[in-house]
């Protein structure tokens, strides 16, 4: 949906404004809540729920609709494995983001998401979360592509019982609770008289594939991964060319 790395175009705002009183518009993302609510305000859809962390957290305004977290013991084990491989870690709980170092990847995330983490040692963050009896909605692992190529195959062997992994960029591997997905979160918001067949979903990455296949109309943007395009019902133009807005204008 984003026409740049961190915003939507005036054209997109216009198209969403045209349909928002007759259709529900729900943002679904791997992002944390405050990295999505500024986009909600821009689109004028603050009255709708948002699906965060690929389905691990669903918020409706300030109300927590559902929350699924990773157990702290499993998170500790994963961060220890990450440290052995010199991998930097980011930890997320609801609207809290913690990072152990101000890396180039973190700087880009700050720009892309319009949010800023708390910088402190990961062990200190984990001790704090444990003391507050909180889990983690998402773990971000940051390393050179070759390292992540190896770990994206290796980590599921050790942690599949607790979490699932997906590659968000060449330099980022993310982990979320194994029981959640964008699709399951969408299903949880449907009322009894509503069907997935009446849902249109847009996506570009691996974590969108299940959702695009299950809904009535799954749309891949032009810059989506080839595997995503292969399972989509329709393909629109790139995000930088306002692919979502052009689809809305043409079909809705």
N, C-alpha and C positions, 0 to 999 in steps of 0.2 A: 504493500500500500504506500510505503514511503517513496516519495519522488527524489529525495536526497537521503543522506544517511540518517537524518534525525527529524525530518518534517514532511508534511503533506502539502501538496500544491493548492493554490486557490481553486483550480479546476476540480480537484478532488473534493475540497470542502463544498463547492457548489453542487456537485453530483450527490454527495451524501446528504446534503441539506434537502435536496429534492425528494429523496426517498425515505428519510428517517422517520416521518410521521406515519408511514404505512408498513414499514418493515423494521424488524429488530436488527440493529447493527451492533455486533459484539466483537470486540477486539480479542484476538487469540494469539498468544505470543509466548516465547521463552523468557521474556523480560519480567522484571519485578514490577509491582504495581505503579510506583511513582515514575517509572520509565514509560508508562502507558497512559496515565491519567492526563498528562499534558496534551497528548494526542486526542484523547476524548474531548477535552475542552475545546481544542481547535476545531473538531468536527461537530461540536454541539450535541454530543451523545452521552453526557455525564449521567443520565438517568438509566443507562444500561449497565449490566454487569460486565466484568472483564475476566478473562481466563489467563492466568499468569503461570509462568514456569512450566509451560507445556501441559497444564492441567493440574499441577500439584497444588495450586491455590486459586480459588474462585472468589472474587470480591464483588459486592454490590454496594457501591458507595463505600461507606466505612464498615459495612457489615461483612463479616467473613462467612461466605456461603459454605465453603468446604476447604479443608486443609489437610494435605498428606505430606509428612516430612520424613527425611532420612534419619534413622537412629544415630545418635551421637557416636556410639561405639563403632558403627560401620564407617562413619565419616572419619573418625580418628584413624582407623586402619587404612583407609584410602589416602589420607593426607600423609601418613607415614610412608606408604608406597611411593607417593608422588615425590616426597623429599629424597628418597633413595635415587630417583632418576632426575633430580635437579629440576623438577617441574614446579612452577609457581601456581598458587592456589587462590581462588576467590570463593567465598562462602556467602550464601544468601539465606536470609530468613525474613519472610514477609517483605517489609520495606527497608530492611537492614542489609547492607552489602559490606563485606570485609575483605581486604586484600593485604597481603604481606609485603608488597613492594610496588612502587610506582613505575611499572614497566611500560614499554611502548604499546603493548596490547591493552593495558589498563587505560592509558591515555586515550586510545581510540574508543574504548567502551564508554568512557566518560563523555566524549563528544557525541557518539552515536545515540546514547540513551538519555543524555541530559541529566545524569545523576552522578554522584561522587561517593566513592567508598570511604569507609574508615580504615586507615592504614595502621595495622599493628600485626604482631607476630601471630601466626595461625594458631599456635598452641594456646596463646592467651585468649584468642577468640573462642576456641573450643571450650576452654575452662569456663569462660563467662556464659556461654550458651548452656553448658551442662548445669552450672549453678542456677540458672534461671529456668531449668527444665524445658528447654526449647530444642527442637530439632532443626534440620536444614532442608530448605525447599530445593536448593540447587547448589551443585559444586561446579566451579569452572576451573578446568585444568589448562594451563598455558605453557606451551613448549614448542620448539621447532617441529616442522612437519614430519620429519623422519621419526622422531621420538613418539609423536602421537600416532603415526601409522602403526608402530609396534604396539603401543599401549591400547589402542582401540580394539585390537584383537586379543591382547593379553588380559586386560582388566575384567572383561565380562566372565572370564573363566573363574576368577576369584570372588567376584562381587555380584554375580547374577542373582543371588538370593535376595539381595537388598536393593539393588538399583539397576537402572538401564543407562546406557551411554549412547551419545550421538555426537557426531562431528558437526559443529556449527560453522567453523571456518577452518582453514588450513592450520591455524595456530591455536585453535580452541577445541577442546573436547569437554562436553558437559555431561553431568550425571544428575539424574532425578529419580524419585521413587519408582520402583519397577511396576507399580500397580496403576499408574496414571498415564494419561495421554490427552492430546487435544480433543480427540474424538470422544473419549469417556466424559470429559468435562462438558462438551457440547450436549451430549445425551442427558447429562444430569440437569441441564437447564431447560430441556424440552418439557412442555406440559403434556398431559395425557392425550389431548387432541392434536398434538403437533408431531410431525414425522420428520425423520432425517431426509426423506425424499423432497421435503420442501426447503431444504437448506442449501444455500450456495456458499462454498468455501474457496478461499484463495490461498495459494501457497507457493513456495519456491524451494524448500529444502527437504531433507530426508524425514525430519520429524513431522512433515505435513502429509506424507504419502497415505497413511492409514485414513486420515480425515478426508482427503480428497477422493479416495476410493469409496468411502461409505456414504457420503452425502449425495443428494439428488443431482447436484452439479458441482463437480470439482474443477476448479480453474487454476492452471499454472501460468504464472507470468513468464514473459519471454526469456528472462534471465535465470529461470529455474534450472536446477540440475536435470540432466537428460532423463534420469530415472523417474523424476517427479513428472516431467512432461509425458512420459510413457503411460502413466496411470491416470492422467487427468482426462476429463471429458472434453474440455476446451482449453485452448492456449490463447492468451492475450499478449499484448506487447510488454516490453520491459517495464520494470518499476520506474526507471528514470524517464520513461515515456508515458507515465500515468496509466499503466496497463489496467489496473483495477477500475479507475474512473472511466476509462474508455469502454470497458466491458459493461459497466453500469449504464452508461449513456446509450449503448447499443441495445442492450437486452432488457433494461428495466425502465 
